[in-house]
Amino acid sequence: MPIFISDEKSVFDVWHADVLVNTVNCQGAMGAGLAKAFLDRFPSIYRPYEAACGLRLNCDGSPLPSFDRTPKSRLPPCLCEGQFDRACSIHRMRPGAVQAVRVAPSGAHPSVAVILNLPTKILWNGPSSLDVVTRSVSELASGLRRAEDRFLTVAMPPPGCGFGGLDWEAEVKPIVMKLLVDVPQEVVVCLNRRQRG
């Protein structure tokens, strides 16, 4: 199916989309940018995302030290951090680990059935990585091929190009076009330039 690029629309403006892609980090933070906008519109997506991130848990499932008193930004890393090819069963939100969360259609978004949390960066306050984006978009493409005709239209932002700092035209667009060209769904990449100035 075709890939459409919309300069002005956001993912929330594609009224016929039944799948929306939310770009996320691997630490369980949804406090800014597009992830925050998703959280505001679809609050039910946070608990599954938080669980997939293994927020404040060691690899064995035990709480990290000072669980209640330590801000997320100061927690020690888990033992598997940075070893994404050998991820533990607690920390499942990894590059290439796209998470599907079913949502109830709302008045503002009557067609939406699924939100896909797509990692574009490891740390919430760090830059996005082309490697992470490539792995995640590749898994997105595989998942869409497996879904076949269960979904018709996917609306997604340019992954890693907001607060992540990647360049859409030079870095990310070639990856998206190559990996999503043969998925059976219509894909709408929403650049939302009217809000970015």
N, C-alpha and C positions, 0 to 999 in steps of 0.2 A: 504494500500500500504506500501511498505517497507520504512524504514528510513535508509539512508546511511550516514556514517560518513566519511568525507574526511579530512585527516590530512593536506594535502598540499594546497588544493584549497581555494580560497576566493569565496565569493558569485558571484563575477564578472567573475569567471572562469567557471561557470556552464552554458555553452552556450545554452543548451536546456531549461533552466528554463524560465517559463513565469511569475513567481511571484518571486520577491526578497524581503527579509525581512530586514528592516533597523532598528537597535536598536537605540532608542532615549530617551531623557529625557522629562520631562513634562514642561520645561521652554522655549522652542523655540530656544535652542542653538544647532547649527550644526557646531561648529567650530573646532572639532578635531575628531580623530579616524574614525571609519567606517561611522558615520553620515556625516562627512566632505567629505569622498570619494563618498558617494551617492550624496551629494549636487553638487560636482564637475561634476559628470557624468549625473545627472538628475536635473538640477536647477529648473525645474518646480514643484518639490515636496515641495519647501520651503513655498510658500504662503499658501497652504492649511494647512500645519503643523503649521505655525505661527498663523493662524486664529484659529486652534483647541486649541492651547496653550493659546489663549486670551492674547497674549503678551502685557504687559504694560496697561492692562485694569482692572478696578474693576469688581466685579461680576455683577454690573448693566450695564456694557458696557461703563461707563464713563472712561476717561483717568485717570491713576494714577497721583499723584502730580509730577510736574517737568518732565513730559513725555519726553521732548526733551533733557533735560540736565542730567538726572540721568542714570548712567550706569545700565545695566540689573542686575548686581550682587548686587547693592545697593537699588533696589526697595523694598518698603515694601511689605509684603505678602498680597495676596488678602484675603478676609474674609473667603473663603471656603477652603483655603489651609490646607491640612492635614485631611480634612473631605471628603474623596473620595466617601463615600457611599451616600453623599448628595451633589454631585457636582452641581455647578450652570450651567446655559446654556452657559456661556461665556467660561469657562475653561473646555473644553471637553477632552483635552488630559490628561488622567488619567490612573492609573494602570488598565489594563483590557480593555482599550479603544483603540483597534488596528484600525489605520486609513488606509484606502485603497485609493491610489492615482493612477489614470490611467496615463500612460506615453506613448509617441509615441516610437515605436521601433527605435533604432538607428543602425548605421553600426556596432558599437562595441557590441551591445546587441540586435540583431534582433528579438529574441523571447519574450523579456520582455514586458508585457502588464500592469502590476500592481506592484507598490511598496507598501509594507505594513509597516507603521511606528509603531513599537512595543515598548512601554515604558518598560524600565528596571530599571529606577531610577527616582526619583522626581527632584532633583536638578542637574543641568548640571555638577557641580563640586563635587558632592557627590558620595558615593559608590552605586552600584546597590544593590537591596534588593531581597532576595529570595521570599518574599511575592509579590512584584511587578512583578517579573519574572513569578511566578506561575499564578497570575491573568491574566497577558498578554498572556502567552502561552495557557492558558485555553480558552481565548477568540479567539485566533488565531485558535485553533482546532475547536471551534464552527463555526467560519466563513468559514473555509475550508470545513467542513461537509455541510454547507448550499450551498456553491459554487458547490458542487458535481463535475461534469465532465467539468465545464467551464475552469478549469485550470488543467494541467497535472503534472507540476513539480515546487516545491517550494525550493528555495535555501535560507538558513538562516545561520547567524553566531551563535556561542554558546551564547545565550542571557545573557548579564550581565558579561561576562567573559573577556572583553577587559579592557578598562579603568574603568569599573565597579568593577573589582577586585574579582568576584566570581570564584570559582574553578569548571571547567567543569566536571571533573571525579567524584569528591566527592559530589558536590552540585546540579549542573544544569542538567547534563546528565540524572539522574533518573527522573527528572520532565519532561524533553522533551520526553523521551522514553515512559513514562506512558501516557502523555496527547495527543501525536501525533500518537500513534500506530495505531489507527483505522481511520485516515483521508483517504479520497479516492485518494489523490494525493501522488506522490513520493516526499519525503522530503529529501533534501541533507543538512546536517549540515556541514558547512565548517569551520574547525578549523584554517586554514591558518597558520600553525606552521612554514612554511618556512620564513614568514616575522617576526614572533615574536622571532625567534632565537632558 
